[in-house]
Amino acid sequence: MKKIRSEIVLLLVFIFGTSLFLQSALAAAPVILSLRAVSGVTSNLDSSNNYTTTPSLSASTELVIIALDTDVPSVCSLSSDSGMASPETTVSTTSHSFSAISVSAGSTTHRYLQCMDTATSTNTAIYDLVIFVDDAPVPDIPVADLVAGTYNDPPKTVTITSEVGTVIDYRFILAGQDFDEINFCGVYPDNCVQDDDNSVTLTISATQTIRARACDYAGSLNCSDPTLAEWAYVITSTTFTVTPSAGANGTISPSTAQTINSGSTTTFTVTPSSGYTATVGGTCGGSLVGTTYTTNAITANCTVSATFASTENQVVAPTTSPAAGTYSSAQSVTLSSTTDGDTIYYTTDGSTPTTSSALYSGAISISSTTTLKAIAVKSGMTDSTVMSSLFTISTGTGVANVSAGADKTVGAPTTLIGLATGTGLTYEWTKQSGPGAITFGSSTSATTTVSATVDGTYVLRLTATDGSDGTAYDDMTLIWDSAPPTATFDSFGTTDTTPQLAGTSTGSPVSVNLYIGSATYTATLSSDGTWTAGITSALTPNAYNVRVRAFDLAGNYNDNYVVLTISSGTSTTTTTTSTSSSSSSSENNSKKIKNTSKFVKGGDTIVQTGKRFPKNAKVLLFYQNSNGSYNAPQMIKTDDDGKFSIKYVVKKTPGVYNWFAQDYNSGTRSWSKYRVK
């Protein structure tokens, strides 16, 4: 059974005449610092003393406790009589809690509040507290498929889902931000998203906390309790330092220390001067192919050291007979060098040979797949480069037709499906190259999941081995791309009911879609990232919050919301960088919105208010971002007088920012702005 929603609206009404009269009459009256309603959970009222909560109730009766704080010792009274003739409860000191009030679901009751300074006997105004308990059903709280906790293999993905028929509101709670349960998105709108679906998938790349609620915006406007759906994700990443160095007669690039994630490899370009050859050592380990040195997986701080020797007096590297290759039987391999009087040393375990390795004295028998490496040395000359030859011995029925599958571009864990033919096959997936660490679900299965820690291009190899050590392999390219693309356009107004929209994109999207109401329009993309889209179904005069979604080849997507205004009068335009708003039939200047201050600094709190809106009606609030676009709208309700008020903490760079309030039903708007210094 769904929980009962208790919406407690406490509306302050001064019953004395004009504000001028009140200012003089209350000059010495105690100041009410805060006013709270306790209903299942404790929450401060907003700046208009509106309060909404959704506690879990066992019956259709809600117990409400009115509590307040004053700036001086006071006697405060609560009464059901507007004249305060017979107070039902009187309490003193600066912190006051009144006894419980029983309110039946679906009903409204009034309580009247007045405080008196005990030192001066000066009274405050009488406040009319309107308490309403709504018994409409509340959506179930959203659920997440990734449990909260600590993860050291970013990025992670989490899908938050609510019941069908609702939509998800979610926000990121950043360090130092208090959570406002009343104005879910109003205090920090830059970190809040109102989605248009009952499921949203997010990428978690850094430590952050997410809080979400499910809302029935199409019906009762009820929302689940956001304090019950919070997930804290702590992302850790261990890194190590790889320090390169190069001797004379050559270079290594990059030449500065590199910070590498644990388990990842990195590459350096080693370039010898003309007439010199390169040798790479150090504590990282790795292999030099051509001029590219690829380290082993980094598990500690380590070094890569390049040295360069002249080729004018260098021993010629050994050669093998027969040559490296695949054979169906054991091979007797001989080594030779064209430098007279040299000595050859070799290894068969894949390690780099030195003068401490096995001394070559005769043919080497190779009966299983082996990597043979050798060097030739001679006193007074530079040692030869390392010869490396792979001998694959396949004496069984053979392994063939190895396939690692098609190349892929993804941004989330994906499945690789490998194939091979042969008898008694075993498999091994390995990473050949790429900027980060690769995680296989099962590296010894032909079919496995795979994920990467860093965006970039990876080469993955599937090796198949038969019962007689016969091997074959195939490589595939995995492009890991977890960063979503973006697309947007400038907000504007027009009288054209089928306008042509044009915008820009970043991140190489393969598709850009625009959503206006229930209609979807697919944009035409250009190679420079610009796009155009024609609106083919005529729009009625109104302000539309257009959702612009960009998709990339990996399946990542990102949404931007931009305001498009269709008016029935003369065409006017308001761009997102404008500091003044246009006037059209969709705007109603009789609806006034304003800020407590027109000039603020980052971190300041301002109060934004509106009046002359329909009573107890839905209003959409749109806030401009630093990049000129607008956030998804925040939905609020006006009070019995058609007013609203919200708090807003400024988190923007210096500049002028617009915001506007739109009547949910009529679409009429009222604009305001403020300047961040």
Secondary structure, DSSP 8 states (H G I E B T S, - for coil): ---B-B-------B-SS-HHHHHHHTTTS--EEEEEEESSSEEE--TT----B----SSSEEEEEEEEEEEEEEEEEEESSTT-SS-SEEEEEEEEE---EEEETT-EEEEEEEEEETTT--B---EEEEEE----B-----EESS-SEEESS--EEEEEE--TT-EEEEEEE-TT----SSSTTTSSGGGEEE-SSSEEEEEE-S-EEEEEEEE-TTTT--B--GGG-EEEEEE---EEEEEEEE-SSEEEES-S-EEEETT---EEEEEE-TTEEEEEESSS-EEEETTEEEE----S-EEEEEEEEESTTB----EEES-SEEESS-EEEEEE-SSTT-EEEEESSS----TTSEE--S-EEE-S-EEEEEEEE-TTSB----EEEEEEE--SS-EEEEE----EEESS-EEEE-EEEESS-EEEEEEEE-SS-EEES-TTSSEEEEEESSSEEEEEEEEEE-TTS-EEEEEEEEEE--S--EEE---EEES-SS-EEEEEEES--SEEEEEETTEEEE-EE-TTS-EEEE--S---SEEEEEEEEEE-TTS-EEEEEEEEEE-SSS-----TT-SS----TTB-TTSEEEES-SEE-TT-EEEEEEESS-TT-EEEEEEB-TTS-B---EEEE--TTS-EEEEEE----SEEEEEEEEETTT--EEEEEEEE-
